[in-house]
Amino acid sequence: MTTTVNRSSSWVSFDSGASSVSRSHLEATIINHAKKLKLDLQWLVSFQLTEGLRRVAFVMASNDEGKLQQLSTDLSDYFPSFAGESERRELIEKARKLQDGRAVHFPLSVDISESVSAKNLINGSAVDAIIAIGEELPSDAQIQSNGYIRPTMNSGRLELFVERIAGGFFAPVERESPHECCGGHGPEEPINL
């Protein structure tokens, strides 16, 4: 899938610094601000950085370099950044090589709002593999994503981990609201940049 990644001509990275804002809140802020700028965001990849409390970095790609730079500038003006130029370049290279990141937004041409066959998801997106936890994924597997999938980047492949759920369906291991049994947390409003 590296060819799909390399179709984007412009890449930028953004480090959220020591922000106390949650990862999902940061994701929503980036996506909503891209929409506000009328930016066709092709890739949004997150990286959990090891130095710093709750430090998350993002790499973004688009063919519209000007609007992508505006998005990067607006984010950097709002959030303090710790990453130096070499660290930001390294993150971009990791995203382009599909290493260590988590795809938040990526090329996707199938409807994932309800259920989709594993075959159609692979054929209609940048996802390279769907891996079932604890079993072999059946060839006719149906994935119930409810519009939320976050595949991981691993050794040049975009992989979605799923598990069996009620009704014979599979669902991504990472859920949008993982604590529903305990009341969960209400959705945070994205920051308006």
C-alpha positions as CSV (number, residue, x, y, z in Angstrom):
1,M,0.0,0.0,0.0
2,T,3.0,2.2,0.0
3,T,2.1,3.4,-3.5
4,T,-1.2,4.8,-2.1
5,V,0.8,6.6,0.6
6,N,3.2,8.1,-1.8
7,R,0.4,9.6,-4.1
8,S,0.1,12.5,-1.6
9,S,2.5,15.2,-2.6
10,S,2.7,17.2,0.6
11,W,3.3,16.0,4.1
12,V,3.5,17.9,7.4
13,S,3.8,16.9,11.0
14,F,2.5,18.4,14.2
15,D,3.4,17.6,17.8
16,S,0.7,18.4,20.3
17,G,3.4,19.0,23.0
18,A,2.3,18.6,26.6
19,S,-1.4,19.2,25.8
20,S,-3.9,17.8,28.2
21,V,-6.3,17.3,25.3
22,S,-7.2,13.7,24.5
23,R,-6.1,12.0,21.3
24,S,-9.7,11.7,20.0
25,H,-10.2,15.4,20.8
26,L,-7.1,16.3,18.8
27,E,-8.1,14.1,15.9
28,A,-11.5,15.8,15.7
29,T,-9.9,19.2,16.0
30,I,-7.6,18.5,13.0
31,I,-10.3,16.9,10.9
32,N,-12.8,19.7,11.5
33,H,-10.2,22.4,10.9
34,A,-9.2,20.7,7.6
35,K,-12.9,20.8,6.6
36,K,-13.1,24.5,7.6
37,L,-10.1,25.2,5.3
38,K,-11.7,23.1,2.6
39,L,-8.6,20.9,2.6
40,D,-8.9,17.4,1.1
41,L,-6.9,15.6,3.9
42,Q,-5.7,12.3,2.4
43,W,-3.8,11.0,5.4
44,L,-3.9,11.7,9.1
45,V,-1.6,9.5,11.2
46,S,-1.1,9.6,14.9
47,F,2.0,8.6,16.8
48,Q,2.3,8.2,20.6
49,L,5.6,9.7,21.5
50,T,7.6,8.3,24.4
51,E,9.0,11.5,25.8
52,G,6.5,13.8,27.5
53,L,3.2,13.2,29.3
54,R,0.3,12.3,26.9
55,R,2.4,13.5,24.0
56,V,0.8,12.7,20.6
57,A,2.2,13.7,17.2
58,F,0.3,13.7,13.9
59,V,1.4,13.5,10.3
60,M,-0.9,14.9,7.7
61,A,-0.9,14.6,3.9
62,S,-2.7,16.3,1.0
63,N,-2.1,17.4,-2.5
64,D,-3.0,21.0,-1.6
65,E,0.3,22.2,-0.1
66,G,-0.9,25.7,0.7
67,K,-3.9,24.7,2.7
68,L,-1.9,21.9,4.4
69,Q,0.7,24.4,5.5
70,Q,-2.2,26.7,6.8
71,L,-3.5,23.7,8.8
72,S,-0.1,23.0,10.3
73,T,0.5,26.7,11.2
74,D,-3.0,27.0,12.8
75,L,-2.3,23.9,14.9
76,S,1.2,25.0,15.9
77,D,-0.1,28.4,16.9
78,Y,-2.7,26.8,19.3
79,F,-0.6,23.9,20.7
80,P,2.9,24.2,22.0
81,S,5.2,21.9,20.1
82,F,8.2,20.0,21.5
83,A,9.4,18.3,18.3
84,G,12.4,19.6,16.5
85,E,12.7,19.7,12.7
86,S,14.6,16.3,12.6
87,E,12.0,14.6,14.8
88,R,9.2,16.0,12.6
89,R,10.9,14.7,9.4
90,E,11.4,11.3,11.0
91,L,7.7,11.1,11.8
92,I,6.8,11.9,8.1
93,E,9.2,9.2,6.9
94,K,7.6,6.7,9.3
95,A,4.1,7.6,8.0
96,R,5.2,7.3,4.4
97,K,6.7,3.9,5.1
98,L,3.7,2.8,7.1
99,Q,5.7,2.2,10.3
100,D,4.6,2.5,13.9
101,G,1.7,4.9,13.4
102,R,-2.1,4.6,13.6
103,A,-4.1,5.8,10.6
104,V,-6.9,8.1,11.7
105,H,-7.9,9.2,8.2
106,F,-6.7,7.4,5.0
107,P,-7.9,6.6,1.5
108,L,-11.3,4.9,1.8
109,S,-13.9,4.5,-0.9
110,V,-16.4,2.1,0.9
111,D,-19.2,2.9,3.3
112,I,-18.1,1.9,6.8
113,S,-21.1,3.4,8.6
114,E,-22.6,0.0,9.4
115,S,-21.1,-3.3,8.3
116,V,-18.8,-4.1,5.4
117,S,-17.3,-7.3,4.2
118,A,-13.6,-7.7,4.9
119,K,-13.0,-8.2,1.2
120,N,-14.7,-4.9,0.3
121,L,-12.9,-3.1,3.0
122,I,-9.5,-4.3,1.7
123,N,-10.4,-3.6,-1.9
124,G,-11.9,-0.2,-1.2
125,S,-9.4,1.3,1.2
126,A,-5.7,1.6,2.0
127,V,-6.1,-1.3,4.5
128,D,-3.8,-4.1,3.6
129,A,-4.8,-6.8,6.1
130,I,-7.6,-7.5,8.6
131,I,-6.4,-9.7,11.4
132,A,-8.8,-11.5,13.7
133,I,-7.7,-11.9,17.3
134,G,-7.7,-15.5,18.5
135,E,-8.9,-17.0,15.2
136,E,-8.5,-17.1,11.4
137,L,-10.6,-14.4,9.7
138,P,-13.3,-16.2,7.7
139,S,-13.4,-15.3,4.0
140,D,-17.0,-14.0,4.3
141,A,-16.3,-12.0,7.4
142,Q,-18.5,-8.9,8.0
143,I,-16.9,-6.0,9.9
144,Q,-19.2,-3.8,12.0
145,S,-17.2,-0.6,12.4
146,N,-20.0,1.9,13.0
147,G,-17.9,4.4,11.0
148,Y,-14.8,4.2,13.2
149,I,-11.6,2.3,12.2
150,R,-8.1,3.0,13.3
151,P,-5.7,0.6,11.5
152,T,-2.1,0.4,12.6
153,M,1.0,0.8,10.5
154,N,3.3,-2.2,10.7
155,S,6.3,-3.0,8.5
156,G,4.9,-1.3,5.4
157,R,1.3,-2.5,5.9
158,L,-1.9,-1.0,7.2
159,E,-3.4,-3.6,9.5
160,L,-6.9,-3.6,11.1
161,F,-7.2,-5.8,14.2
162,V,-10.8,-7.2,14.8
163,E,-12.5,-9.5,17.2
164,R,-15.6,-11.6,17.0
165,I,-18.8,-10.0,18.4
166,A,-22.4,-11.1,18.7
167,G,-24.2,-12.3,15.6
168,G,-21.1,-13.7,14.0
169,F,-19.8,-10.2,13.1
170,F,-16.4,-8.9,13.7
171,A,-15.6,-5.4,15.1
172,P,-12.4,-3.4,15.3
173,V,-10.6,-4.0,18.6
174,E,-10.3,-0.3,19.1
175,R,-13.7,1.2,19.7
176,E,-14.7,4.9,19.5
177,S,-16.3,4.7,22.9
178,P,-14.7,1.8,24.7
179,H,-16.2,2.4,28.1
180,E,-19.9,2.2,27.3
181,C,-20.6,-0.3,30.1
182,C,-19.3,2.2,32.7
183,G,-21.2,5.2,31.3
184,G,-18.2,6.3,29.1
185,H,-17.4,9.9,28.5
186,G,-19.4,12.3,26.5
187,P,-17.9,13.4,23.3
188,E,-15.5,16.3,23.6
189,E,-16.2,19.2,21.3
190,P,-13.3,19.9,18.9
191,I,-11.4,23.1,19.5
192,N,-12.3,25.8,17.0
193,L,-9.1,27.1,15.6
